[in-house]
Amino acid sequence: MLFAKCERSLQATKEEAQQRNNVKKRISQFETMIGAKIIALEAQLKTIMDYFKIGISASS
């Protein structure tokens, strides 16, 4: 009886650890995706700023 309780507890602990690892992996993937989107937005912003700099200097 005690052995069965310990075994169930150990299994539950293993499952909880696996769930935590899965959450950590998903968070890491999300952070990577957000980082890539930020880099892309920075590049777009730079392109827009360069376009306006060219437009301003051409009109002066």
C-alpha positions in Angstrom: 0.0 0.0 0.0 2.7 2.5 1.0 4.8 1.5 -2.0 1.8 2.1 -4.3 1.3 5.6 -2.8 5.0 6.4 -3.3 4.9 5.1 -6.8 1.8 7.2 -7.7 3.4 10.3 -6.0 6.6 9.8 -8.0 4.6 9.4 -11.2 2.7 12.6 -10.5 6.0 14.4 -9.8 7.4 13.2 -13.1 4.3 14.4 -14.9 4.4 17.8 -13.3 8.1 18.1 -14.2 7.3 17.2 -17.8 4.5 19.8 -17.9 6.9 22.5 -16.5 9.4 21.6 -19.1 6.8 21.8 -21.8 5.7 25.3 -20.6 9.4 26.4 -20.5 9.8 25.2 -24.1 6.7 27.1 -25.2 7.8 30.2 -23.5 11.2 30.0 -25.1 9.6 29.5 -28.5 7.3 32.5 -27.9 10.3 34.7 -26.8 12.2 33.7 -30.0 9.1 34.5 -32.1 8.7 37.9 -30.4 12.4 38.7 -30.8 12.2 37.9 -34.5 9.2 40.2 -34.9 10.9 43.0 -33.1 13.9 42.7 -35.3 11.7 42.8 -38.4 9.8 45.8 -37.1 13.1 47.6 -36.4 14.2 47.0 -40.0 10.9 48.3 -41.3 11.1 51.4 -39.1 14.7 52.0 -40.3 13.5 51.7 -43.9 10.7 54.2 -43.3 13.0 56.6 -41.5 15.6 56.4 -44.4 12.8 57.0 -46.9 11.7 60.2 -45.0 15.3 61.4 -44.7 15.7 61.0 -48.5 12.4 62.7 -49.0 13.3 65.6 -46.7 16.7 66.1 -48.2 15.4 65.9 -51.8 12.7 68.6 -51.1 15.2 71.0 -49.5 
